[in-house]
């Protein structure tokens, strides 16, 4: 992975204190900056098993996963002054990741269940190949679909609904502040798609590494009462994992 553009790093280091003007609209208020951290690897991640929210096996971080998260948390601490809060999904791997990050940042952890991973129902804990063998017809109906859920699980549309409701609560409770949000692949991709104004189907075209860092900012858009998103960074890794030299990274 290539080193993040220094201009993007500057954005994260010194977030705007006012929203940029959009067309003829006036700028309004300071943004809520959300630093998105995906959890580190678990045994399920390494084995490429479906791993959902609280309804499944709920594995904890592996030793590698804990090391990944600590490296990312230390990177965040070195570049993002003034992180005000750490919020996480209540799933075990995100809670453990958030506790590691919070210990580095000197903060407490609060949970927001709306940012939990998609529930995979009776697929949870199985590999893609195992699901294909045991539930071939169900998988065929699910692949590439946004509104189809595995038995006992959720669809991408279901996840989008609760993630966006959770985002509304997060933004309302942290206006003008910077929040580290520790979550999962599907919620993070869903937030990025919405911030970019992209269709939900764009989640199928995104890659997101374990313990990677993305940054979104949210602005009040004036009289219409809407919150607009802006993406500043996506799927970035600390120099120790991305292959760049720490000495050449401007944080």
C-alpha positions, 0 to 999 in steps of 0.5 A: 500500500502506498503512503497517504498523500501529505495533503490528506495527512495535513487534513487529519492533523488540522481539521477544518474548524468550519464547513467549506461553502457548498456552491452558494451556501454559507459555511456552517459550524465545526465538523464532527471528525470520525476516525474509523478503525477496523478491528484487528484480526481474529482466528476467523479473519485468518481462516476467512470465515464469516464473522458477524455481530453478537449473534455468532461465535464472537471471537476475540483478537489474536495476538497478531490482531492485538499488535495490529491495533496497537500499531494503528492506535499509536499512529493515530495518537501521533497524528491526530491531536485532540481525540475526544472520545472512543466509541465502538461496536459491542462485539468482542473483537471491536471492544478489545480493539477499542480498549487497546486504542483507548489505553494508548489515547488515555480515554474511556470506551463507550459502546454503540450497538448500531455499529456492530457487524452484519449478522450472518445467521447460520453462516456464521463461523463457516468459510465461503466454500462451506456455505457454498456446499451446505447452502448453495441455493441460499448463497446464490440468491445472496451474492451481489444482492443488497436486500437479501439476508442469510437465514437468521441474519441481516441484509446490507440494507438492514445494516445500512438502516441501523448504521445510519441511525447510529451515525445520527446519534454519534454526530448529535452527541459529538458536535465539533469533536473528534471521535475514534470509532472502532467498527467492522468491514460492513459498517465502515464501508457503508459509512464511506459510501454514504459520505461519498454519495455513492450507492450502497452497492459500492461496498462490493468494490471496496477493500478494507484491511484489518486495523486500517484507518479511514477518516470522515468528517460531517458538517451541518448543511444549514437550513435543511438540517442535513448532515453532509459527509466528506472523506479525508482518508481511506484504508490507511495503514501505519508505516510499520505495516504499509512498508513506508518509513516512519521517518518519511511520514509527516504526521 
